[in-house]
Amino acid sequence: MTTRVNYQQKTSFNKQWVLNHAPTEGVVEKISVPSFSVTEILKQYPLKKDLELIAIDAEGLDAEIIMSLDFSVIKPKVIFFEHHTLGKNHDSLMDFLSSKGYKVSILGEWDAVAELT
């Protein structure tokens, strides 16, 4: 019998997140790939106008990505992210966003939006 895997929920930099959603550990393969932060990309390829929106869906790493942004380089008007996977990072992310001038609204069970005030 073949088990169907929803690969959209199985890709992550967090191995435990993948193992929690994969049918067996045998199907998980670790591959090293080059990666760049949002800030590094925007320094290399500067925007020609203000950034309106960043949407993040990083399967448990949303808080780390948002808190790694250099807000002197990038300050989007809206940040859309998943709050249900924040875990212990929930309060620190909310405080961080507030300190950067954002108001966070929870949009149901999964998603949240931070709007620059």
Contacts in CASP RR format, 6 or more apart in sequence:
PFRMAT RR
TARGET T0000
AUTHOR 0000-0000-0000
METHOD contacts of the structure
MODEL  1
MTTRVNYQQKTSFNKQWVLNHAPTEGVVEKISVPSFSVTEILKQYPLKKD
LELIAIDAEGLDAEIIMSLDFSVIKPKVIFFEHHTLGKNHDSLMDFLSSK
GYKVSILGEWDAVAELT
3 23 0 8 1.000
5 22 0 8 1.000
5 23 0 8 1.000
5 27 0 8 1.000
6 21 0 8 1.000
9 21 0 8 1.000
9 59 0 8 1.000
10 18 0 8 1.000
10 21 0 8 1.000
10 22 0 8 1.000
11 18 0 8 1.000
11 59 0 8 1.000
12 18 0 8 1.000
12 58 0 8 1.000
12 59 0 8 1.000
12 60 0 8 1.000
12 61 0 8 1.000
13 58 0 8 1.000
13 61 0 8 1.000
14 59 0 8 1.000
14 60 0 8 1.000
14 61 0 8 1.000
15 28 0 8 1.000
15 30 0 8 1.000
17 59 0 8 1.000
17 60 0 8 1.000
17 85 0 8 1.000
18 28 0 8 1.000
19 25 0 8 1.000
19 28 0 8 1.000
22 28 0 8 1.000
36 44 0 8 1.000
37 68 0 8 1.000
38 54 0 8 1.000
38 65 0 8 1.000
38 68 0 8 1.000
38 69 0 8 1.000
38 74 0 8 1.000
39 68 0 8 1.000
39 69 0 8 1.000
39 70 0 8 1.000
39 73 0 8 1.000
39 74 0 8 1.000
42 73 0 8 1.000
42 74 0 8 1.000
43 73 0 8 1.000
47 74 0 8 1.000
50 75 0 8 1.000
50 77 0 8 1.000
51 74 0 8 1.000
51 75 0 8 1.000
51 76 0 8 1.000
51 77 0 8 1.000
52 76 0 8 1.000
52 77 0 8 1.000
52 78 0 8 1.000
53 76 0 8 1.000
53 77 0 8 1.000
53 78 0 8 1.000
53 79 0 8 1.000
53 80 0 8 1.000
54 74 0 8 1.000
54 76 0 8 1.000
54 78 0 8 1.000
54 79 0 8 1.000
54 80 0 8 1.000
55 80 0 8 1.000
55 81 0 8 1.000
56 62 0 8 1.000
56 65 0 8 1.000
56 66 0 8 1.000
56 79 0 8 1.000
56 80 0 8 1.000
56 81 0 8 1.000
56 82 0 8 1.000
57 81 0 8 1.000
57 82 0 8 1.000
58 64 0 8 1.000
58 65 0 8 1.000
59 85 0 8 1.000
60 82 0 8 1.000
60 85 0 8 1.000
60 86 0 8 1.000
62 81 0 8 1.000
62 82 0 8 1.000
62 83 0 8 1.000
62 85 0 8 1.000
62 86 0 8 1.000
62 93 0 8 1.000
63 86 0 8 1.000
63 89 0 8 1.000
63 90 0 8 1.000
63 92 0 8 1.000
63 93 0 8 1.000
64 89 0 8 1.000
66 79 0 8 1.000
66 81 0 8 1.000
66 93 0 8 1.000
66 96 0 8 1.000
66 97 0 8 1.000
66 114 0 8 1.000
67 92 0 8 1.000
67 93 0 8 1.000
67 96 0 8 1.000
71 100 0 8 1.000
75 100 0 8 1.000
75 116 0 8 1.000
76 116 0 8 1.000
77 115 0 8 1.000
77 116 0 8 1.000
78 113 0 8 1.000
78 114 0 8 1.000
78 115 0 8 1.000
78 116 0 8 1.000
79 97 0 8 1.000
79 102 0 8 1.000
79 113 0 8 1.000
79 114 0 8 1.000
80 111 0 8 1.000
80 112 0 8 1.000
80 113 0 8 1.000
80 114 0 8 1.000
81 111 0 8 1.000
81 112 0 8 1.000
81 113 0 8 1.000
81 114 0 8 1.000
82 110 0 8 1.000
82 111 0 8 1.000
82 112 0 8 1.000
83 90 0 8 1.000
83 106 0 8 1.000
83 110 0 8 1.000
83 111 0 8 1.000
83 112 0 8 1.000
84 109 0 8 1.000
84 110 0 8 1.000
86 93 0 8 1.000
94 104 0 8 1.000
97 104 0 8 1.000
97 114 0 8 1.000
98 104 0 8 1.000
101 116 0 8 1.000
101 117 0 8 1.000
102 114 0 8 1.000
102 115 0 8 1.000
102 116 0 8 1.000
102 117 0 8 1.000
103 114 0 8 1.000
103 115 0 8 1.000
103 117 0 8 1.000
104 112 0 8 1.000
104 113 0 8 1.000
104 114 0 8 1.000
105 112 0 8 1.000
105 113 0 8 1.000
105 114 0 8 1.000
105 115 0 8 1.000
106 112 0 8 1.000
107 113 0 8 1.000
END
